[in-house]
């Protein structure tokens, strides 16, 4: 029985690092590591995101709050289908686009480091 409980705990721990949906409506987020999401990400107005790491997502990323200008990190978009991308600010460290789907970008961006288009396109949308 102890072995089963231990294995069940490990399984929960292993799957706990991948969010299915993230909705933030009031706290500041500071990321300095690799953050992987497998669901939509919605960051509400009035929130602040400091990204000094990597945010990797395979679903929509909509930040209606702010992306701190001092952020040095970036985004890896693994979009198999057309999905929304709104970083919440114009200053990104880097942007990597993977997958055949279009990244439907709302707003403008300025990259401090690099843009890597492995597949698909980034399409600018009207704000």
C-alpha positions in Angstrom: 0.0 0.0 0.0 2.9 2.4 0.8 4.4 1.7 -2.6 1.1 2.5 -4.3 0.8 5.8 -2.4 4.3 6.7 -3.2 3.8 6.0 -6.9 0.5 7.9 -7.0 2.3 10.9 -5.3 5.1 10.8 -7.9 2.5 10.8 -10.7 0.7 13.8 -9.3 4.0 15.6 -8.7 5.1 14.9 -12.3 1.9 16.2 -13.8 1.6 19.2 -11.5 4.1 21.4 -13.4 1.9 21.6 -16.5 -1.1 24.0 -16.3 -4.3 23.2 -18.3 -5.5 26.8 -18.1 -4.1 29.9 -16.4 -6.2 32.8 -15.5 -4.6 35.6 -13.5 -6.6 38.6 -12.4 -4.6 40.3 -9.7 -1.1 39.0 -8.8 2.3 40.0 -10.3 4.1 37.1 -11.9 7.9 36.9 -11.9 9.4 34.0 -14.0 13.1 33.3 -14.2 12.9 29.6 -15.3 11.2 27.5 -18.0 7.4 27.7 -17.6 5.4 25.3 -19.8 1.6 25.6 -20.3 -0.6 23.2 -22.1 -3.7 25.4 -22.0 -4.8 28.9 -22.6 -3.1 31.7 -20.6 -5.1 34.8 -19.7 -3.5 37.5 -17.7 -6.0 40.2 -16.7 -5.7 44.0 -16.9 -3.8 45.6 -14.0 -1.4 42.7 -13.6 2.3 42.7 -14.3 4.5 40.0 -15.8 8.3 40.0 -15.3 9.7 37.3 -17.7 13.4 36.7 -17.3 13.1 33.0 -18.4 11.2 31.1 -21.0 7.4 30.8 -21.4 6.6 27.9 -23.7 3.0 27.4 -24.7 1.0 25.4 -27.2 -2.2 27.4 -26.7 -3.4 31.0 -26.7 -1.4 33.5 -24.6 -3.3 36.7 -23.9 -1.7 39.2 -21.5 -4.1 42.2 -21.0 -1.9 43.4 -18.2 1.7 44.6 -18.6 4.9 42.9 -19.6 7.7 44.6 -17.6 10.1 46.5 -19.9 13.1 45.2 -17.9 12.2 41.6 -18.8 15.0 39.7 -20.6 13.2 36.4 -21.3 11.0 35.4 -24.2 8.4 33.1 -25.6 8.4 29.8 -27.5 5.1 29.4 -29.3 4.3 25.8 -30.3 1.2 26.5 -32.3 -0.2 23.7 -34.4 -3.3 25.8 -35.2 -4.0 29.5 -35.5 -3.9 31.0 -31.9 -3.8 34.4 -30.3 -0.6 35.8 -28.9 -0.7 39.1 -26.9 2.5 39.5 -24.8 1.2 42.6 -23.0 4.2 44.8 -23.9 6.4 45.6 -26.7 9.8 44.6 -25.2 10.6 40.9 -25.5 13.9 39.2 -25.0 13.3 36.7 -27.9 10.5 35.0 -29.7 10.6 31.5 -31.2 7.7 30.2 -33.4 7.2 26.5 -34.0 4.3 24.6 -35.6 2.2 25.2 -38.7 -0.4 27.4 -37.1 -0.3 31.2 -37.3 0.5 33.3 -34.2 -2.1 36.0 -34.3 -0.2 38.9 -32.7 -2.2 41.8 -31.1 0.0 44.9 -30.5 3.6 45.6 -31.4 6.8 43.9 -30.4 10.5 44.9 -30.2 12.9 42.1 -29.7 16.1 42.6 -27.6 17.7 39.4 -28.8 16.3 37.2 -31.6 13.4 36.1 -33.7 13.4 32.4 -34.8 10.6 31.3 -37.2 10.9 27.5 -37.5 7.5 27.0 -38.9 4.2 28.9 -39.5 3.9 32.7 -39.5 3.3 35.6 -37.1 0.4 37.7 -38.3 -0.2 41.2 -37.0 -3.8 41.9 -35.9 -5.6 45.2 -35.5 -5.6 46.1 -31.7 
